[in-house]
Amino acid sequence: MAYEAGTVDSGEREPVGTARSGHAGAVAPAREAVEICRKRAARDPAAAHRQELATALHTLADRLAAAGDHEGALAHAREAARTFAALSEEHPEVFRGDLARSLTSIADKTAATGDRTTAVLFARQAIQLQREVVKSAPSAGLPGLAAMLSGLATHLTADGEPAEALTHAEEAAGLYERLVAEDREAFLPEYAAVLRTVGNHRARLGDLSGAVSAGLKTVACRRELAVLQPAVHRPELATAFADLAAHLNRVGEPDEGLSVAREAVALLRELVPEAPGLRPTLAGALGALAQNLADTGSPAKALPAAREGVDLWRLLAEEQSGAHLPELALALRNLAKLRGMNDDTEGAVDPAREAVAAYRALAVENPRAFADDLAHTVGDLARALARTGDHASAAEAYATTATEFAEVHPLTTRRLRVERSIFLLDCPDPLPSEGVRALVSFLGRDAGLEPEDGPDLVTVRARRALRAHGDREAVRAAWEAETHGPAPDWLSLSAATLEAVGTWMFAPDWTASRDLWSRYADTLGSEEAAAALEELALLDPATARQHAALREFVLDHGVTSAYDPLILSGQLTEWVGCDSWAESRAYLQDHPRLLQVRPSPDTPLSHVALLDVSRAEGMDAAYRLVEDRDALQAYVDRALEAGDGTSLMHAAAIEGQVFEDRLSSFAHAQVSMVLSGAVQGVEPEELAELVPRAPEEIRGRLVREVAGLSVRYAEPYGELWLRMIKTLSGAA
């Protein structure tokens, strides 16, 4: 069944009318605490008192948010952040984490006011700061980083960026997996929560097997937690069941999905009477049950569950001022499809029409998040109307919605007008002729999207619809009549050529690309391939331009000359991305030609050092430097003894990027520049900020190293050596 999967709402809500009043009662003591701390900080602005004030402001902001005063909450969260920002300027190592958490709070409270885009910006800033915290204190900083990444994923989803949201959610899941290995009891609930997010995002983006994998892990975690604390975690287990049931349906395993959905619904029916906040989860589980019943050959049995789910979502949306309108819209869309499966053509129209109305309201407020759903749902309504024979109303559904969004979101209008034209191609005469003329008019006059608007899927859809239209001569005649010019090359582009060029253009790596060129050499070398690249540029301009240039280079200079540098560059990138030094070494041994490569400017200096040392002393010697700190120090000692600035710069790169010894790295980099005679820009005083943070052992060693060099290489840089010694000893 062409059902759409949704995300089940697992948030347990307090009964309407009681939560806000309870939270409001907690605001007054929080305000009083802020005033007490404010007066104390005014009398004595010591860091400890200002920290108390910032913490009290945070508490007040959280309680205001819980009471529904989102603007007031945001104002106090901003004041708390300003206070922590000042403290972080004075004591960065102490207060950087507090500043990151305060920015996270601003992000959450900004999102609550409806400004999702700004919320994303604050969440990014918080993560940037928290990554610095993790560098200096990994154990203390990782839980906060994982939580902030999960929060950013939430804000990106609300802002209509599910692909980027998935990237951050997966990073958060990886961090929580590490944390669970260290303290299972403390972090398993957070790990389960972010796994659920990963699964739902993967499903939304089409990675169905990945969604099932994450869903199975979520269920396993929730089962374990439910055994330990049934009252707390059985509701989350039910939600995990409902999600997994939907994922299994979409991946084509409805039998397994049906079993899981039944388990979810049964558990939720047991829990809901005592926990009405679980009604959203039950509504979602009913939808999953209906999906799987339909796809196991029982569409008639699926109807009662689907109707019950719609009724429950409608009730929730009315009770909570439209909070569940997205879920209601999706449930209505699925109910319409289900009625169509049961040959109830008339009955499918009303829920489809109601779904369009719901998505129209959502898309007006947040077009980035809901315009795509709106376009698909208008198509559902048009097809439902067409099945009743009312093609005029079907076309009007597209036209009315397109007109409504002309000012609100022009891109949606553009898309809906093209979709209307494509729809007309399959209607009874004379509507196909109108569709052809409209598509030709659009393609002949539309300038296309700006690069910042992303891939131009609409133009590609229009072109392919015209190519697929049965009456090719009518299309050509319409083009010539509308544009007063000949039909374009893309109009006769064959599907086989387009597929071959697309497969080559989106090859996973340069080795695969070269092999595909060899397989499709005649096709890729043809003039038609150039037309295919021009069309694919509508989807990915940069990659299309790159491959157009590559195609010309191959045709002029041959496959080997064109591909060798690209393959080596790709292998260099893969080598740099290895997860461990053991894996890195094995990769370099398997790809020895990398030792002949001149690294690109963005290659990490530690890897440049590895290549240079491998060429000079062999891989064993090179990898000892990144695996053994003592071996690296011995290498430094030899470089100092020989006055070898190049080797010392390699050591500096490894000290900083591998062992995170920033003082040794910066000091040895400056020494390397002096030994090499490149003293312009060497400012020993720049080391002063790093000196207090380094252990005494490191500071003493560096002072002794520089002192020895100052005797052996006193001229002409004696004054630089002296300044360096003073800075490293803390006397600068």
N, C-alpha and C positions, 0 to 999 in steps of 0.2 A: 504494500500500500504506500502511495506517495504521501505519507504522513510527515509532518514536521515535528522534530523533537524539541521540547522546551526544557528549561531548567526548573526543577522543582524547588519551590521556596521552602527552605528548612528552618527559617527563623521562627522560633517560638515566641509568640506575641502575648502580652498580657491582655486581658479582656478590655475592650474599648471603654474608655471613660474612667478607668482606675489608674492606669500607668502614669498619665500626665499629672494627675493630682498628687500622686505619691512623690514623683520627682520634684514637683513644684515645692513641696514642703521641705525638700533638702536644699533648696536654693538659698534660703535666708541664712542658715548657719555658714554656708560657703561664702556668702557676701561678707558676713561679719569677720570671718577668718582673713579675707583679703584686706579689709580695712585695718585689722590689727597688724598684719604683716607690712602693710604700706606705711603705717605710722612708724613702726620699728625700723624699717629700711630708711625712712626719711631722717630719723634721729641718728642712725648709725648705718651708712651705706656700705658696710662690710659685705664681702661676697656672700657669706653665709646667710645674711639677712635678705639680700636681694634674691638669692636662690629660694628662700622660703616664700617670698612674695610671688615669684614666678610659678612655683609649685601650687600655691593657693589659687592663683589665677587659672591655672590649668584645671584644677578641681571645679572651680566655679563654672568655667566654660563647659566642662563635661556635663555638669548638672543642668545648666541652662539648655544644652542641646537635648538632654533626655526629657526635659519639660516642654520641648517644642519651640524654644526661643532661639532659632538658629542664627539670627543676626546678632543678638546679644552674645551668644556663645562665640561667634567668630571674632567679635571685637575684643573679648577678653583673651582669646587664644592668641590674637595678634600681639597684645600687650605682653603676654607671657613670652612669646617668641622674641620680641624686641629686648626684653630683659635678659634672656638667655644668650642672645646674640652679643650683647655688651659683655656679659661674663665670659663668653667664648673668646672674644677678642683679647681679654686680659689673661685668661687661663685656658688656652685651647684644648690641652690634653684632658683637663678636668671636665669641661662643660660642653665639648663638641657633641657628645651623645645626647645631652639634654636639649641642645639646639635642634638636633635631628628629630628628636621625638616631638618637640614643639612644632616643627614644620609639618610633621605628619598630622598633628592635631589640627593645624590650620587647613591642611588638605581635606581632611574629613569634614570639617565644619563648612568649608567653602563648597564642597560637593552637596552638602545638605541644603544650601541656599539655592541650588540649581546651577551653579557655575562649574560645570564639570571640567571644562578645559583648563581653567585656572587651578583647579584641584590637582590636575595631573602635573602641572608645573611645580607646585609646592612639593608633591610627593617625590618628584625626580630630585629636587634639591635635597630633600631629607635623605634619600638613598645615597647621594653623592657624599654627604657628610658621614653617614653611617659606614660607608666603605672605608673611610679614613679611620674611623674608630676600630674597625675590624683589623686593619693593618697593625695597629699598636696593641690591641687587646682582643685577639680572635675569640677566645672563649666567652668573654663578656659581651662582645659585639655581635656575634653571629645570630643569636635569637632575635635581636632587634632588627637586623638586616632582613632576615627571613620574613618577619611580620610586615616590614615596610614594603618589601617586594610584593607580597600578597595584596597589601593595600593598594599599591600602584596598579596592579592587575585589575582590581575592582574598579578603580577610577577610569582606567583606559577602556574597560568594557562599557561603562556608562557613557563614555565620550565617543563610542562608536569605533573603537580600535581593537577588535578582538585578537588580531594576529599578534600585535605587540604585547597585548595583555597576556597571551599564552606564553610568550618568551619569559616574561618576568615571573609568572606563576610556576613555570617549570624550574626556574632557578630557585625560587622559594622552596619548592618540593625537594630539590636536591639538598638544600641546606638543612631542611627539617629531617630528611632521611639520615644525615650525619648526626644531627642532634639526638634523634631517637636512638641511634646506636650507642650514644653515651648515656642518655637518661630517658629510657622508654616511657616511664610513668609521666614525666613532666611534659614531654613534647608529642606524644602520640596523638592527642586530640587535634593539635594544630596541624600535624602532618596529614591526618585524615581530612581535615577541612580543605587544605590546599590541594590535596589529591582530587577532591571533588571538583574544585575549580578547574584544575587541569583537564579532567575528563570532559567537563561540559564545554570548555573552550575547544578542545580537540574535536568534539562532535560538531560544534558550530562551524569549524573550519574544514570539515570533511575528512579528518583523520579518524575514521570510525574504529579501526582496530586499536589505535592508540587510546581512544575514548574507553573502549571496553577494558583494556589493560588497566587504565587508571581507575575505572569503576570497580573492577575486581579487587584491586588493592584497597580501595576505600571501604568496601564491604568487609574485607578481612580485618582491617583496623577497627571498624565500628563493632564488629562481632566481639572482638577481644575487649573493647572498652565496655560494651553492654554487659558482658559477664561480670566485670569488676564493679560497675555502677549502673545497674539497670535503669533506675529512675532518671538518670541524667542522659544516658547514651542510647536507650532504645529508640527515642524519636529520631536521632541522627542515623541510626541503623535503618530505620524505615525509609528515610530520605535517600540513603545510599542504595537501598533496594530499588526505589522508584527510578533513580537516575540510571542504574545499571540496566533495568528493564527497557528503558528507552534506547540506550546505547546498543543493546543486543538486537533490538528490532531494526535499527538503522543499519547494522552491519550484516543483516540478513540471517539472524538466528532467532526468529520469533518464538520457536518452541521453548528455548531456554529463557527468552525474555518473558514469555507468558507465565512460566513457573515463578520467576522472580517477582513479577508484577503482582501476582496473586498473594504472594507472601507479604509484599509491601502493603497492599490494601487491607489484608486481614489484620496485620499488626496495627495499622493506623486506625481502623475502625475500633479496635480495642482501646487505643490511647486517646482518641479525640474527645470522648465524653468528659474526661477529666482534664484534658489539655486542648481547649478549643483553638489555641494558637497553632495547632497542627493541621487545621483545616486546609491551608494552602498546600501542604505536603500531600494530604489525601486527594485534593483536586488534581494535582499533578500525577499522582500514582494512578488515579482512575483513567487519566488520558493515556498513560503508558499501557495500562491493561487493555484499553480499547484498541490501541495500535496493534498489540500482539495478538489479540483475538481476531482482528481483521486479517492479519497476515498469516494466520494459521488456518484460514479457510472458514472463519465464522464471523463475517461482517454483520450479520443480523444480531448475533449475540453481543457484538461490540457496541451496538447503539445505546443500550441502557447505561453502560458505564460512561460513554462519551457524553450523553445528555446529563447525567448526574454531575460529571465534572464541570460542564458548562454552567449548570445551575449554581454550583458551589462557587465558581469563579465570579459569576455575576453578583451573587450575594456579597462576596468579599469586596468586590470593586465598589459596590454601593455603600457598604459599611465604612470603608476606609478611603473615601473620597478619590476613587479611581486608582488607588495604589497598585491594584492588581489588573489594571486594564491591559498590559501587554500579555499576561497569561490568559485573560479572557479572550483577547483577539486571536491568539494561537489556538485555543480550544474551539472557538467558533469555526475557524478555518478548517480544522481537522474534522469537526462534525459535518460541515458541508461536504467534504470529500467522502466521508463515510456514507452519507445519504446517497451520494452519487453512486458509490459502489453497490448500494442496495437498490439501484434503479429508481430511486425516488428523485427524479429530475426536478420536479417542482419544489420538493422539500429542501433541496440543496441550495436553492437561491437565497432564502431568507437568512440562514446563518452566514452565508458568504457575504451578503450585503451588510449584515451587522459587523462582520469582521473588517470589512473595508472601512466602515464608519469609525471603528475603534482605532485601526491603524492610521487613519487620516488624522484623528485627534492627536495621536502620539507623534506622528511625523511632523505635524505643525510645530509642536514644542521642541522636538529633538530630531531633525531630519537626518543627521548623520547616523543615528542609531536605528531609525525605523523606516527610512525611505525605501530601503531594499525590500523589507517585509510588505510595505504598502504596495509596491509595484507587483510583487508576486500575487498578493491577495486580490488586487484588481483583475489580474489575469484569471485567477480562480473564478471570480464572479462572472467575468465575460464568458468563460467556457461553460459555466453552469447555465447562463442565460441562453447561450447558443444551443445547448442541448434541448432547451425547450422550444427552439425555433425562433427566439426573439433576438436576432442578430443586430437589429437596430439599437436595442437597449444595451446590448453587450458593447457595441462600439461607443455608445454614449457614456458608459461607465468609465472608459478610458478618458474620453474627452473632458468630462466634467471634472474629474480629479486632476487632470493635467492643467486645466485652467485655474483651479483653486491654488495650485502651487507655483504659478508663474512668477509671483513676487516672493513668496516664502522660500522656495528652494528651486530655482530655475533648472538645475540639473535633473530633478525629478520630473519636471514638466517635459524636458527634452526626451527623457527616457520613455515616459508614458506615451507621448505622441508617436514615437517610433514603434513601441509595442502595439499600439492600436493599428498602425499601418501593417505590421506583420500579421496581426490577427486577421485583418481583412483579406489577406491572401488566401485563406482557407475557407472563406465564406462563399455562399452562392453568388452567382453573377447578379448584378454588375460590380459587386463590392471589391473583388480582386483587382480590377483595373484601377479603382480608386486607391487601393493600397500600394500598387506599383507606382502610380504617379506621386503619391505622397513620399514614398521612400526615395525616389529619384530626386524629387524636389529637395528633400532633406540632405541627401548626399551631394547634390550639386551646389548647394549654397552654404551648408554648415561648415564653419571654419575648424571644427574639432575642438577638443578640450585644451586648456592650458596645461603645461607639464605638472603644475602643482595640484591639478584636479585628479591626477592619477590615470590609470589605464582607460582608454576610450572604448569601453565595452559596447556602448550603444552604436557607435559607427560600425564596429565589427559585426554586431548582430544584424544591422541593416544591410550591410554588404552581403553577408552570407545568406540572408533571406532572399535577396534578389537573385543570387547565383542559383539558389535551390528552387526558385520558382519554375514551374513547368513550362511556361510560355516564354522562352528566351528571346524570341523575335519581338514580342510585345514589350519586353524590358528594354531592348535596344532602341526600339522605335520611341518609347517614352523618354529615354535618356536624350536622344537626339532632338526630340521636340522640346524638351524642357530646357536643355543646356545649350542648344544650337551648336553642338560639337560632337565629335565621335565618342563612342563608348570607351570607357577607360580600360586599361589592361587588366585590372583586378576583376572585372566583370567576367572574364573568361578563364580566370585562374582555376586550375583543377584542384580537386580535394586532395589528390595524391601528392601533388607538388607542395601544397600548403602543409600537409601532414609531415612530409619529409623535411622541409625547411624548419618547421616548428620543432620537430624532434632533434634536429641538429643544433638549432639555436639554444635550446634549453637542456642540452646534454649536461650531465652532472659534473663532469670535469673535462679537461682538455684532451686527455687520452681517449675518453669516450667520444669526444667531438671529432678527433682525427679519424677514429674508426668509422664513425658515421659518414664522414666525408668520403672515405674509401668505398663504403657501401652504396652511397647515393651520388657518386661523383658526377654522373651524367645529368642528373636532375638538378643538383646544387650548382652546377656550372652553366645551367641554361638561363636564358633571359627571363623565363617565367619565375625563376627563383628570386630574381631581383624584385619582381612585383610582389611575391610572397613576403619578402623581408619588409617591403614598404608597408604592407598591411599589418604585419606583426609589430612594426614600430608603434602602432596605435596602442598596443598592449604593454610594450616595454621598450621605450625609445632608445635608451642607452645600450641595452644588449643588442638590439637590432642594428644600431649604427656600428657597434663593435664587430658584429658578424658580417655586415656589408663590407667593411674594410678588410676583414680577414678573408672573405671570399675573393676580393680583388687581388689580395696578396698571394693567395694560393694559386689563382689562375695565372699570375705573372711570374711567380718564383718557385712554385712547387710546394707540395705538402710538407716535406721535411723542413725546409727553410722557414715556413710559416709557423709550424706547430712546435718545433723544438724549444724555442724560448718560452712559449706559453706553458708547455708541459712542465718545464723546469721551474717556472715561476709558481705554478700551482703546487708542485711538490714541495717547494720551499715553504709555502703557506701551510700545507699540511704538516710539515715537519715542525714548524714553529708552534702549531696548535696541539702537538702531542701532550697527553695528560701527565706523563711522568718522564723522568730522564732515562729510565730503562727503555720505555717505548720510543723516545726520541733517538736514542742510540741505535736501536734495532732498525728504525726507519732510515737513518743515515747510512747504516751498513747495507741496507737493501737498495738504496738510491745513491750510490757513490758519485754519480755525476753532479750532485749538489755541491761537491767540493770545488767544482769548476765555475760555480755561479757567482756573479757579482751581486751581493744582496741589494735589495731595493732600500731606499732611504727609510722606509717605515719598518724595516726588520729590527726587532729588539737587539740592542747592542750586545746583550749576553749571548745571543745566537750568532751574531757576527763574530764574536770572540771565539765561540766554539768552532766555527768553520776555519778561522785563521789558525788556531792552535792545532786543530786536526791536520791541516795541511802541513804545518811546520813540525809537529811532534807526534802526530798520530792520534787516533780516536781515544785510545786508552788514557793517554795523558790529558786530552781535552776534557773528557767526561769526569775524570777525577776532580777537576777544578769545580764542577757544579755539584758534585756529590759529597765532597769532603772539604770542610772548611780549613782543616790543617794543611791539606795539599794546596789549597788556594793561597794560604799564607806563605807556604814555601815558594810558590811561584812568584809571589810579590817580592819576597826576599831576594830571589835571583834577579828579578827585574831591577830592583833598587841597586843591587851590587853591580849590575852591568850598566846602569844608567839607561835602561831600555824603556823609553817613554811609550812606545807602541804596546809592549807587553803589559805595562802598568795600566794603560787605558783599558785593555781587555779585562784585567783583574778588577778594575774599578766598576766596569759594567756588571760583572758577575757578583761582586759584593753588594751592589745596590739592587739589582733586579732578581737575584736568586736568594741571597742571604739577608736582604733587607737591612744591611748595615750601611745606612745612608752617610754617616760621618766618614767612614773609611772610603766609601765610594767617591764622595765629593772631594775629599782630601787627596786621594790618589789621582783623581782626574786632574786636579790643579797641579800636582807634582809632575804628572805626565806632560802637561802642557809646558811647564817650565823646562823640563829636561829636553823637550823637543824644540825649544826656542820660540814657542807660540805663546808668548806671555801677554799679548794684548787681550784684555778682558779678564785676566786672572785677578780676582779680588779676594784675598784670604779672609777678610772680615765677613764674607758671606757665609762662612762656616760657623759663625758665632751662634746662630740660632740652633744648630744641631748639637753643639758641644754639651750643653747641660743634660740632654736626653741620652747621651751615650755613656756606657759603663766606664768607670775609671780605667779599667784594664785597656780598653780600646784607645782612650784619650792618651794614656801614657805611652802606649806602643807607637802611636802616630807621632807624638812629640819626639820620641827617640829616633824614629825613621827620618823625620825632617831635619833634626839636628845633625845626624850623620851626613845627610846630603849637603847641608849648609857648609860643612867643613870641606867635603870633597869637591863641591861645585860652587865655591863661594863667589866666584866671578862669572858673569857680571850681574848675578841676581841675588846678591847677599841680602839686600833690603827686603826682597820678597820672601826669602826664607825666614827672616826675622819676624816679619808680620804674621807669617803662617804659624810659627812657633808660639807667638804671643796669643794668637786667637785660639789655638788648640789647647793651650795651658790655661785659658780663661782669663788671661791678663789684658786682652785687647779692650 
